[in-house]
Every structure is written in C-alpha cells, then in structure tokens.
Amino acid sequence: MVEIPEEAHANALRSVAHAAADRDAAQAELQRRTNALRDAAVAAARAGAARTRIKALAGVSSRTLYGWLTDAGIEVRPKRPKGGDT
C-alpha cells in the first residue's frame, strides 16, 4: 500500500488537534480546582483559621494566599520592608 503524504499530514494534524483539546480540558479542570481551593481558603480565613495553617494546607505561597484574601476584601497587613531598621 502506498502512503499518500496528504493523508499522513491529516493524521498528524488530527493528533495535534486532539492533544491540544486534551491540554485545554486539563487547563480548564485545573482552573476549576484552583478556584475551589481559593474559595475554601477564603472561607477558612473568614472562619478565623490561622493564615499560616491555611497556606500550608493549601500548598500555596504567602503571595498567592494574601492575593486571594485581598481580592475577597479581607484585610491583609502591608508587607514589611526587607532589612533592618536604619
């Protein structure tokens, strides 16, 4: 059987399209789960849980957690400047 280049191209492009669709679905799922984690972290902060504990359990940085809290209208202390008192 003779392979027709156009068929090979079409098959390869279909593979690219399927891989892109899989990636897009995974990214959408990741965004959904991240939103759920953000909502849970904000709810925990509103309930009075320690922010260090929330951060540890969520597995996020301080910057991420405090960004979520700020976006939710929860007061966050300003970051202290680095270095000693001068």
Backbone bond lengths (Angstrom), bond angles and torsions (degrees), N, CA, C in turn:
res aa  C-N    CA-C-N  psi(-1)  N-CA   C-N-CA  omega(-1)  CA-C   N-CA-C  phi
1 M - - - 1.443 - - 1.519 109.56 -
2 V 1.297 115.71 140.97 1.454 121.92 -178.17 1.521 109.10 -96.84
3 E 1.322 115.19 129.93 1.470 120.83 177.21 1.522 108.44 -82.84
4 I 1.299 116.54 127.49 1.459 121.53 178.66 1.526 107.45 -93.73
5 P 1.344 116.47 125.71 1.468 119.39 -175.91 1.521 113.20 -54.36
6 E 1.314 118.23 -38.55 1.460 120.90 -179.04 1.528 111.59 -63.67
7 E 1.331 116.82 -34.18 1.465 120.06 177.12 1.522 110.66 -69.05
8 A 1.337 116.13 -40.15 1.462 120.36 177.44 1.530 109.92 -62.89
9 H 1.339 115.41 -41.46 1.466 119.30 179.05 1.523 110.29 -63.12
10 A 1.333 116.28 -46.13 1.461 120.63 -179.20 1.522 110.67 -61.36
11 N 1.324 118.47 -42.82 1.469 121.78 178.85 1.529 111.10 -63.40
12 A 1.330 115.84 -42.80 1.466 119.89 179.60 1.526 110.51 -64.63
13 L 1.323 116.48 -42.15 1.464 120.13 179.41 1.519 111.67 -67.03
14 R 1.338 117.37 -35.12 1.467 120.35 175.00 1.523 110.29 -62.18
15 S 1.329 116.15 -40.74 1.471 120.23 177.96 1.529 110.85 -61.97
16 V 1.322 116.32 -41.24 1.469 120.44 178.12 1.527 109.64 -63.38
17 A 1.322 117.13 -45.12 1.465 121.07 -179.13 1.525 111.03 -62.97
18 H 1.331 117.89 -40.59 1.470 121.17 178.91 1.528 110.70 -66.39
19 A 1.331 116.34 -43.07 1.466 119.96 179.43 1.528 110.50 -63.27
20 A 1.329 116.99 -40.73 1.465 120.61 178.68 1.527 110.72 -65.18
21 A 1.320 117.17 -40.52 1.467 120.72 178.59 1.532 110.50 -64.39
22 D 1.332 117.22 -41.05 1.469 120.95 177.10 1.527 110.71 -62.05
23 R 1.335 116.15 -44.15 1.465 120.49 178.75 1.519 110.78 -61.80
24 D 1.331 116.90 -45.50 1.463 120.88 -179.61 1.527 111.46 -61.24
25 A 1.324 116.62 -39.64 1.472 120.42 178.09 1.528 110.44 -65.91
26 A 1.331 116.76 -40.39 1.464 120.60 179.38 1.526 110.56 -65.82
27 Q 1.334 117.09 -40.62 1.459 120.11 178.70 1.526 111.23 -65.81
28 A 1.314 117.23 -38.98 1.468 120.64 177.89 1.529 110.29 -64.59
29 E 1.322 117.05 -41.30 1.465 121.05 178.00 1.527 110.92 -65.36
30 L 1.323 116.85 -41.56 1.462 120.81 177.75 1.525 110.50 -61.51
31 Q 1.325 117.29 -41.97 1.466 120.71 178.71 1.521 110.77 -63.73
32 R 1.333 116.82 -41.45 1.464 120.57 178.42 1.525 110.47 -61.49
33 R 1.330 116.78 -44.56 1.465 120.55 -179.05 1.527 111.63 -68.98
34 T 1.322 117.05 -36.53 1.464 120.67 177.46 1.519 110.20 -65.27
35 N 1.324 117.04 -40.85 1.467 120.51 177.10 1.528 110.80 -62.11
36 A 1.326 117.06 -40.35 1.464 120.74 178.52 1.529 110.29 -64.93
37 L 1.327 117.15 -40.43 1.464 121.45 178.26 1.524 110.23 -64.79
38 R 1.328 116.85 -43.40 1.466 121.28 177.63 1.530 110.47 -59.35
39 D 1.324 116.33 -46.98 1.468 120.33 -179.23 1.521 111.22 -61.88
40 A 1.327 117.31 -40.46 1.464 121.38 179.22 1.525 110.85 -67.22
41 A 1.322 117.02 -40.07 1.467 120.88 179.27 1.524 110.59 -65.11
42 V 1.319 116.62 -42.94 1.474 120.56 178.74 1.528 109.80 -64.10
43 A 1.323 117.37 -42.57 1.465 120.59 178.58 1.525 110.85 -62.42
44 A 1.329 117.29 -39.93 1.464 120.73 178.58 1.527 110.59 -63.94
45 A 1.332 116.62 -41.16 1.468 119.78 178.60 1.521 110.41 -64.84
46 R 1.310 116.82 -41.25 1.472 120.17 178.60 1.527 111.51 -65.04
47 A 1.340 116.29 -29.23 1.465 120.70 178.82 1.527 111.65 -79.29
48 G 1.341 116.36 -6.89 1.460 120.27 176.97 1.511 115.22 97.57
49 A 1.321 118.27 9.46 1.467 120.31 178.83 1.528 109.78 -66.88
50 A 1.322 115.25 150.19 1.466 120.75 179.47 1.519 109.93 -64.70
51 R 1.308 115.69 132.60 1.463 120.18 -177.25 1.523 112.61 -64.84
52 T 1.331 117.13 -33.05 1.458 118.88 177.52 1.529 110.65 -65.46
53 R 1.317 116.08 -36.38 1.476 120.56 178.67 1.523 110.34 -69.97
54 I 1.321 117.16 -41.45 1.466 121.07 177.58 1.528 109.31 -59.98
55 K 1.325 115.38 -47.59 1.466 120.99 -178.53 1.524 110.88 -59.85
56 A 1.319 116.94 -43.83 1.468 120.85 -179.03 1.529 111.36 -65.53
57 L 1.323 116.60 -46.25 1.464 119.46 -178.81 1.524 112.10 -68.21
58 A 1.325 116.84 -35.15 1.467 120.73 -179.94 1.527 111.54 -76.12
59 G 1.331 116.17 -22.94 1.460 119.73 -178.78 1.521 112.22 69.66
60 V 1.332 115.29 38.31 1.460 120.11 179.58 1.519 109.65 -122.15
61 S 1.315 115.81 163.18 1.461 120.87 178.29 1.518 110.24 -76.47
62 S 1.323 114.94 164.15 1.467 120.30 175.58 1.520 109.71 -59.64
63 R 1.307 116.74 -41.75 1.465 121.07 -179.25 1.531 110.86 -58.51
64 T 1.333 116.26 -44.26 1.470 120.15 -179.94 1.522 110.48 -65.41
65 L 1.334 116.84 -49.56 1.461 119.74 -178.55 1.520 111.09 -60.36
66 Y 1.330 117.17 -48.67 1.458 119.17 -177.43 1.523 111.56 -67.77
67 G 1.320 117.54 -28.90 1.464 120.51 173.18 1.519 111.29 -64.18
68 W 1.343 116.02 -44.08 1.469 120.57 177.06 1.523 110.40 -60.85
69 L 1.334 116.07 -45.33 1.462 120.04 -177.75 1.524 111.03 -65.01
70 T 1.312 116.89 -43.24 1.459 121.05 178.41 1.527 110.61 -61.26
71 D 1.341 116.28 -45.20 1.467 120.72 178.82 1.531 111.28 -60.72
72 A 1.329 116.54 -30.84 1.465 121.24 -179.19 1.533 111.98 -84.72
73 G 1.338 116.60 -0.11 1.452 119.63 178.33 1.519 114.25 84.77
74 I 1.321 116.74 15.16 1.464 121.36 178.28 1.525 107.95 -91.57
75 E 1.323 115.96 131.68 1.461 120.34 -176.77 1.527 111.01 -65.94
76 V 1.319 114.55 135.65 1.465 122.14 177.82 1.519 106.82 -129.53
77 R 1.332 115.83 132.58 1.469 119.35 177.88 1.515 109.78 -62.29
78 P 1.340 116.53 146.39 1.469 118.38 174.85 1.524 110.12 -65.11
79 K 1.306 115.66 149.39 1.463 121.04 -179.60 1.531 109.64 -66.88
80 R 1.338 115.73 136.49 1.461 119.69 177.22 1.525 109.30 -72.13
81 P 1.319 117.25 144.72 1.463 118.34 177.27 1.516 110.75 -69.89
82 K 1.326 115.76 149.59 1.475 119.87 178.58 1.518 109.41 -72.97
83 G 1.335 115.15 156.70 1.456 120.29 176.44 1.510 112.29 92.96
84 G 1.298 114.66 175.71 1.467 121.19 -179.21 1.506 111.94 -87.75
85 D 1.310 114.45 177.70 1.459 120.24 177.10 1.521 108.97 -73.56
86 T 1.305 115.91 130.19 1.469 119.18 178.27 1.487 111.50 -125.95
